[in-house]
Amino acid sequence: MFAVSFCIAAFVLRIISLAVSVRHEKALKADGAVEFGAANTKLLALTHIAFYIAAFTEGLRDPQPIDAVTVAGVAIYAVSMLMLAWVVKLLGRFWTVKILIARDHDLVIHPLFKRLRHPNYFLNILPELVGLALALHAFVTLAVGLPLYLIPLITRIRQEERAMRETFSAY
């Protein structure tokens, strides 16, 4: 019962964040924003979906009783969602799941971004995936899926770095 409830909650949270991203994306593109790394963004999205499906499948196929690993996974996942909310708040209308640079794009200079170059990836995405897998005892998904996920994620970080350097002299 826990595994099903957790999967539903995780799915709903991801759908909500995607809706925010789509709303921001439409507004940014209407204002002439330029997208970078579109092909890799699609690959990253597919990898994210695949990780979720694999973790859900593994966790629901053989549900485990709630234990310390489950609690740690839920805690990590919850903190990652709080970090996502914080990053979305800090970036405001510029936050999307895509790399979009608006014509009037402001460089966000909040201390979080000065201390950690990509907080969305390191405080949200990676902990989210680890927390999800641990909460569901999806250890195969974690061991296989996370290294595979890092391939498009590292590419994404490089693309974002390049776009930011080309756009902002202060970056």
HUFENMO-V836781 format. One line per field, one symbol per residue. phi: phi as a letter, one per 20 degrees, with the letter a starting at -180 (. if undefined). psi: psi as a letter, one per 30 degrees, with the letter a starting at -180 (. if undefined). A space follows every 10 residues. Layout:
# HUFENMO-V836781
phi = ???
psi = ???
This chain:
# HUFENMO-V836781
phi = .ggfffffff ffffffffff fffffgffff enfdedmgff ffffffffff fgfffffffe fcgdffcffg ffffffffff ffffffffff elfeebedec defdfeffdg ggffecgcff eeddfffgff fgffgeleff gffeffgfff ffffffffff gfffffedfe f
psi = eeeeeeeeee eeeeeeeeee eeeeeeeeef ggkkkkheee eeeeeeeeee eeeeeeeeef eikllkaeee eeeeeeeeee eeeeeeeeee fbffklfljk jlegkkkkgk eefeejeife effdeeeeee eeeeeghiee eeeeeeeeef efeeeeeeee eeeeefejff .
